[in-house]
Amino acid sequence: MKLKTIYKCTNCQFESPKWIGKCPQCSAWNSFAEDTINIGKDLQEGNPKILTNETRGVLKPESITQVLEKISTQKEKRLYNFSAEILNHFFGKGLVAGSLTLLAGEPGLGKSTLSLQLLRALYQGKNDPIPNLLYITAEESTFELARRSERLKIPPQINILQSNNFEQIQQVLETYKPSVVIVDSIQTMSSSQISSNPGSVSQVSTIASHLLAISKAKNISIIIVGHVTKDGQIAGPKTLEHLVDSVCMLESTESPQYRTLSFSKNRFGTTSQLLLLKMEETGLNIITDPSLALLENLETGIGVVYGMSIDKDLPLVVEIQALVGNPNFSEEGKGGFGRREALGVKTSKLNTILAIAEKYLNINLKNQDVYLQVTGLPKNTVDDSLDLPILLAILSSLKEKSINQIVSKKSIKTVDKPIFSGRLTLSGKIRNATQLDQRKNTSEKLGFQYNPMIKQGDLKDSLFK
């Protein structure tokens, strides 16, 4: 086998004989990575022989194809063996036997810790017999792994293999035939048959393809730990995400001790599940009631409004604070423009809400500084149903009135713990939030009053009657 080194774009797979800074096909910068291809001849020297029916035998289509109606639609075999029912629900009633899952996240979030805890939950689950569990570490020594396992109370019966050589790992998998395997991590593994460095496009794609073949042939559930680059992309070729059955993302939140776990791809279940985890001394613990977890405390006052947000299927109470004031350099009627700052949401969202308020509520905000801070949302979460509470927080600060004074009628002096959600249209209407029943039920469960005195309809009529 004769090998040749080329450079391949990790974004569009464009090939180049040498490294270039900008891809001529997709215009991506610094996207080329070293790869190795086989340019050798076939095993037989000379031109390949043309096979005929006499030399190869006649291969009938019906001998290799199947009729759809004869294929068994019996549900795939699952390992209903997580000790925590919330994990069974998250993975879709259990971990599928023979599946290949990619667990990705930024460095330092706790991917290795979570992997060990998943094996612990599998070992302690209701299984007969107890599955053979194997943890392959290519980054840490066995001593470091054992010390961490002791702190996390990992069962000592779990098998450990320290190796970054794929051929050795492949031999262990085919000989030992474990039920569930954790590979930590694929970016540090290498195959001796490929000349490029560990973590390169060719190494990652080749090893992932072999692991996929092993998982399907041996009916082994394999969880691959992968790294995420500084721009939030999974390290390695894009084909890695297409090869695996599921992609599970471990992400950080605004609060440093919390993490979110969700599927961006799942062939065996839904991608709407989301778990909120908290890093503690005993590891990453699941928050069973996460609605108020990301808020340290609740406060009331001018410019403070609470909204009910939903990230995937997880309801969360969000605190919105707004500060509206005249800038120093601008005076009324002199054409000055105020400053716009938004934390937790995009500034474009803030500008859109301000434009709706100016047009349909006859409020002049052009010469006002507007500062907005949204607390309690996981990282990169966007929920258009927070339009209404954002607008109410801005009005509260502008008019220097509490939210109770804005939404309450004369017959009702105060509203006990109001919370809001609703979408604003560019035509000046308030629309109901999505997943309305879930928002209402969660609000009542936590003691909030959902959307008091505000109904769907015209914006001005709903707020000022």
Secondary structure, DSSP 8 states (H G I E B T S, - for coil): --EEEEEEETTT--EESS--SB-TTT--BS-EEEEEEE----SSSSS-----HHHH----GGGT---GGGS------EE---SSHHHHHHTTSSEETT-EEEEEE-TTS-HHHHHHHHHHHHHTSS-SS---EEEEESSS-HHHHHHHHHHHT--TTSEEEE--BHHHHHHHHHHH--SEEEEE-GGG-B-TT--S-TTSHHHHHHHHHHHHHHHHHHT-EEEEEEEB-TTS-BSS-THHHHHSSEEEEEEEBSSTTEEEEEEEEETTS-S--EEEEEEETTEEEE-SS-TTTT-S----STTEEEEEEEETTEEEEEEEEEEEE--TT--TTTT----EEEESS-HHHHHHHHHHHHHHS----TTSEEEEEEES-BTT---GGGHHHHHHHHHHHHHT--HHHHH--TT----SSEEB--EE-TTSEEE--SSHHHHHHHHHHTT-EESTT--SEEHHHHH--
